[in-house]
C-alpha cells in the first residue's frame, strides 16, 4: 500500500471549501508523524493505517469528523477525546467546523504514535459480550396455521433454532394485521417446502 493514495486527493478535492484546508492539515500531521503510515479509502472515507487502522477522517456539508480507531485505549490526560470507539466514525473530537476545532498538532501526533504502538504490539481489542436476545414465543395464530399443515409442522420442528427465529421475527415484526397474515401464509408455503426464510439468497 502506498503512503499516499490518489483517492484521498480526489476526496479532498470534492469536499466543501471550508473543509479542504482542515483535511489537508490532518493529512499533513499524520504523515509528518510517521512516514510508515499509508492511506486507503474504506466505506467512502480516507483511512490512515499502520499494521491496522490508525485514524480516519470524513467530510460532511457543514462539519468534519476525525477519529481514532481504538480511541478508548489512548492515554488522553487532557481529555481531548470526546467520543468512544463506537462514535469514532463521527469523530473522536466532536464536530469540526474550523481549524481551531482540531486539537493541537502535538497532541494528535502523540495519539497517532500511541495507536501505532498498539497496532505494533498485535494486541487485539477485547470482544464485547453481547447479551443474547430473548427467545421469541410462537405466536398462537401461526401455531394454528402450522398445526393444520403436518408437512410444514414437521419441517419447522426440524429447523435449527436460528431458522425458526428468522421466521418468527419476520411475523411478529409485521406492522399491520394484513401484513402479518400475508407473511404467515407465505411462511407456511415456504416451510412446507423445507425452505428457510432467506432461501432465495442462499446458494
VOKEDO-693806 format. One record per residue (C-alpha): residue number from 1; residue in one letter; y, z, x. Coordinates in steps of 0.1 Angstrom, whole numbers, m for minus. Example, Ala and Ser with C-alpha at 12.3 -4.5 7.8 and 13.67 -1.06 7.14 Angstrom:
BEGIN
1, A, m45, 78, 123
2, S, m11, 71, 137
END
This chain:
BEGIN
1, X, 0, 0, 0
2, X, 34, m10, 13
3, X, 62, 15, 20
4, X, 85, m5, m3
5, X, 74, m22, m35
6, X, 93, m52, m49
7, X, 86, m40, m84
8, X, 107, m9, m77
9, X, 136, m31, m67
10, X, 132, m50, m100
11, X, 130, m18, m119
12, X, 163, m5, m104
13, X, 179, m39, m109
14, X, 172, m37, m147
15, X, 184, m1, m150
16, X, 217, 8, m167
17, X, 247, 6, m144
18, X, 252, 44, m142
19, X, 215, 48, m132
20, X, 213, 23, m103
21, X, 231, 44, m76
22, X, 211, 75, m86
23, X, 178, 57, m85
24, X, 187, 43, m51
25, X, 197, 78, m39
26, X, 164, 92, m49
27, X, 145, 64, m33
28, X, 165, 68, m1
29, X, 159, 106, 1
30, X, 121, 101, m5
31, X, 117, 75, 23
32, X, 141, 93, 47
33, X, 119, 125, 43
34, X, 88, 106, 54
35, X, 80, 70, 63
36, X, 44, 77, 53
37, X, 53, 77, 16
38, X, 46, 45, m2
39, X, 58, 31, m35
40, X, 39, 18, m66
41, X, 45, 14, m103
42, X, 24, 33, m129
43, X, 30, 35, m166
44, X, 60, 13, m161
45, X, 77, 39, m138
46, X, 82, 40, m100
47, X, 59, 64, m82
48, X, 61, 77, m47
49, X, 27, 85, m31
50, X, 11, 101, m1
51, X, m26, 108, m4
52, X, m19, 111, m41
53, X, 12, 112, m63
54, X, 43, 130, m49
55, X, 70, 122, m74
56, X, 82, 97, m99
57, X, 114, 85, m115
58, X, 123, 70, m148
59, X, 154, 54, m162
60, X, 164, 55, m198
61, X, 195, 43, m217
62, X, 216, 74, m211
63, X, 198, 95, m186
64, X, 172, 96, m158
65, X, 141, 116, m153
66, X, 129, 126, m118
67, X, 98, 147, m115
68, X, 72, 161, m90
69, X, 35, 156, m98
70, X, 25, 192, m90
71, X, 58, 209, m98
72, X, 41, 242, m108
73, X, 28, 246, m72
74, X, 61, 242, m55
75, X, 79, 271, m37
76, X, 112, 270, m55
77, X, 133, 301, m46
78, X, 165, 287, m61
79, X, 147, 279, m93
80, X, 159, 243, m94
81, X, 128, 230, m112
82, X, 131, 233, m150
83, X, 100, 216, m163
84, X, 63, 223, m160
85, X, 38, 196, m149
86, X, 34, 185, m185
87, X, 71, 177, m186
88, X, 73, 161, m152
89, X, 73, 126, m166
90, X, 106, 135, m185
91, X, 119, 151, m153
92, X, 115, 183, m133
93, X, 152, 188, m133
94, X, 162, 181, m169
95, X, 183, 151, m179
96, X, 200, 134, m150
97, X, 232, 116, m162
98, X, 252, 116, m130
99, X, 247, 120, m92
100, X, 258, 156, m94
101, X, 229, 164, m116
102, X, 205, 158, m87
103, X, 195, 188, m66
104, X, 208, 187, m30
105, X, 190, 162, m8
106, X, 178, 190, 15
107, X, 161, 208, m15
108, X, 144, 175, m26
109, X, 132, 168, 9
110, X, 117, 203, 11
111, X, 99, 197, m23
112, X, 86, 163, m10
113, X, 72, 179, 22
114, X, 56, 206, 2
115, X, 38, 181, m21
116, X, 27, 160, 9
117, X, 12, 191, 25
118, X, m6, 200, m8
119, X, m20, 164, m11
120, X, m30, 165, 26
121, X, m50, 197, 21
122, X, m71, 180, m6
123, X, m69, 210, m29
124, X, m74, 198, m64
125, X, m54, 211, m94
126, X, m74, 237, m113
127, X, m88, 222, m145
128, X, m72, 237, m176
129, X, m96, 252, m200
130, X, m92, 236, m235
131, X, m103, 257, m264
132, X, m130, 238, m284
133, X, m118, 226, m318
134, X, m134, 244, m347
135, X, m163, 226, m363
136, X, m154, 205, m394
137, X, m172, 216, m425
138, X, m190, 190, m445
139, X, m168, 181, m475
140, X, m186, 186, m508
141, X, m178, 152, m522
142, X, m190, 134, m491
143, X, m221, 156, m491
144, X, m228, 144, m527
145, X, m225, 108, m516
146, X, m249, 112, m487
147, X, m274, 131, m508
148, X, m275, 101, m531
149, X, m285, 78, m503
150, X, m316, 91, m485
151, X, m313, 64, m457
152, X, m277, 73, m449
153, X, m286, 110, m451
154, X, m314, 106, m425
155, X, m292, 86, m401
156, X, m264, 112, m404
157, X, m288, 140, m398
158, X, m299, 123, m366
159, X, m264, 116, m353
160, X, m251, 135, m324
161, X, m225, 162, m332
162, X, m197, 140, m318
163, X, m207, 111, m340
164, X, m208, 133, m371
165, X, m174, 148, m362
166, X, m159, 113, m359
167, X, m168, 105, m395
168, X, m158, 139, m409
169, X, m124, 138, m391
170, X, m118, 103, m405
171, X, m125, 115, m440
172, X, m107, 149, m440
173, X, m76, 134, m424
174, X, m70, 110, m453
175, X, m35, 111, m466
176, X, m44, 103, m502
177, X, m74, 106, m526
178, X, m76, 69, m528
179, X, m78, 65, m490
180, X, m103, 93, m489
181, X, m126, 77, m515
182, X, m123, 43, m497
183, X, m132, 59, m463
184, X, m162, 78, m478
185, X, m176, 46, m493
186, X, m171, 27, m460
187, X, m186, 56, m440
188, X, m217, 56, m463
189, X, m222, 19, m458
190, X, m220, 22, m420
191, X, m241, 53, m418
192, X, m268, 38, m439
193, X, m270, 10, m413
194, X, m272, 36, m385
195, X, m237, 27, m372
196, X, m213, 51, m356
197, X, m177, 54, m368
198, X, m164, 32, m339
199, X, m193, 8, m338
200, X, m170, m23, m338
201, X, m156, m12, m304
202, X, m189, m4, m287
203, X, m208, m30, m267
END
